[in-house]
Each structure stands twice: as C-alpha cells, then as structure tokens.
Amino acid sequence: MNEKVLIVDDNETISEVLKDTLEAEGFSVVLCATGTEALEEIENGIYSSAVIDINLPDMNGRDILKSLKKRNHFSQAYILTGAPSMIELSEFIDLGAVDFFTKGELDLKYIVESLKFGAKRQNKWRQVFREFTA
C-alpha cells in the first residue's frame, strides 16, 4: 500500500502514535502540528487521506478539510477530537468527512481499518470516474 496520509494535530504524542501505527501498516505519513503547516502541505501535494484535529492553535479543522477536498475531492477525511459534539461532527460530515476518532479512546485497530477501507473506497471512486470520463 502506498497511500499518503496527512495527520494534523498539535498533540505530538497522539500524532507520533498514529504515524508509527499507520507506517507499520504500509501508509506513508506526514505530520503537521498547525493548520498553517497543513494548508502548505495540501497545496504542495495530494493526500489520499487526512486525519484532522478539530481545534488547532491557529485555526479550526474546517478550513483544512475544505482545502483538502478542494485540492482532491476523492481524499478521505477523518476528524480527530478530544470532545465530540454532534453539531460539530455533523458540520464536518457535511463538508466531506467520512468518520471521526476520539482522542481519549484511540482505537488504533479501528483507525487502521477505517483508513484501509477509505483507500479502497477512494480507488473505487477513481475507477468509476475514469470510466465515465473515458
């Protein structure tokens, strides 16, 4: 698997755990601690998936999600939050997020399975898109 994942979180411990776990499963991972860093990464590259913290020191994850989807509509976006609220999560789903992970209960097996399934979903969408535009 050569899926490129962007992790955007200001919690270094969580970011490193996610990075190590996903790299062990064959993902290529880039870490960003701020929204500004994430926007630069998105501008300069295509990511198959992104795990985005809702609250960052310099901006809200909504801006990052919007930029990610604008750059590559097929990117799979996952929300990372310490305190999920239904209103906030529904806003992110409306913007294109496919799932969310809670920081207090990081289920690494579930996260890996979700990102692997997201990669399959994305590849299916690309294939269908190519068939319709061929």
WOURCOR-V392338 format. One record per residue. N is the residue number from 0. PHI is phi in whole degrees, -180 to 180 (none if undefined). NEAR is the number of other C-alpha atoms within 10 Angstrom. Layout:
N_PHI_NEAR / N_PHI_NEAR
This chain:
0_none_9 / 1_-129_12 / 2_-83_16 / 3_-97_20 / 4_-117_24 / 5_-102_23 / 6_-111_25 / 7_-120_28 / 8_-159_26 / 9_-86_18 / 10_-90_13 / 11_-62_13 / 12_-63_10 / 13_-63_13 / 14_-58_19 / 15_-67_14 / 16_-63_13 / 17_-62_20 / 18_-60_20 / 19_-61_12 / 20_-64_17 / 21_-70_21 / 22_-64_16 / 23_-63_10 / 24_-96_14 / 25_99_13 / 26_-81_21 / 27_-97_17 / 28_-123_20 / 29_-121_16 / 30_-104_21 / 31_-134_20 / 32_-96_18 / 33_-134_20 / 34_-66_25 / 35_-61_15 / 36_-60_14 / 37_-63_26 / 38_-63_18 / 39_-64_11 / 40_-62_17 / 41_-64_20 / 42_-65_12 / 43_-99_10 / 44_-156_12 / 45_-108_16 / 46_-115_23 / 47_-72_24 / 48_-145_25 / 49_-143_27 / 50_-109_26 / 51_-120_27 / 52_-70_28 / 53_-68_24 / 54_-111_18 / 55_-115_17 / 56_-60_11 / 57_-113_11 / 58_-172_13 / 59_-90_15 / 60_-60_24 / 61_-57_20 / 62_-63_15 / 63_-69_24 / 64_-60_28 / 65_-61_17 / 66_-66_16 / 67_-59_28 / 68_-70_18 / 69_-68_12 / 70_-71_16 / 71_-149_15 / 72_-59_14 / 73_-81_21 / 74_-57_25 / 75_-94_26 / 76_-109_30 / 77_-125_25 / 78_-98_24 / 79_-119_24 / 80_-146_19 / 81_-87_13 / 82_-140_10 / 83_-70_15 / 84_-121_9 / 85_-61_8 / 86_-64_8 / 87_-65_13 / 88_-63_18 / 89_-66_12 / 90_-63_12 / 91_-69_22 / 92_-64_15 / 93_-60_10 / 94_-84_15 / 95_119_19 / 96_-69_23 / 97_-105_15 / 98_-166_18 / 99_-140_20 / 100_-124_21 / 101_-100_14 / 102_-60_15 / 103_-69_9 / 104_-133_8 / 105_-66_14 / 106_-96_11 / 107_-63_14 / 108_-62_10 / 109_-64_11 / 110_-62_19 / 111_-61_16 / 112_-61_12 / 113_-64_18 / 114_-69_23 / 115_-66_19 / 116_-64_13 / 117_-61_21 / 118_-65_21 / 119_-64_12 / 120_-60_15 / 121_-63_18 / 122_-64_14 / 123_-65_12 / 124_-61_13 / 125_-61_13 / 126_-64_11 / 127_-63_12 / 128_-60_11 / 129_-62_10 / 130_-65_9 / 131_-78_8 / 132_-100_6 / 133_-78_6
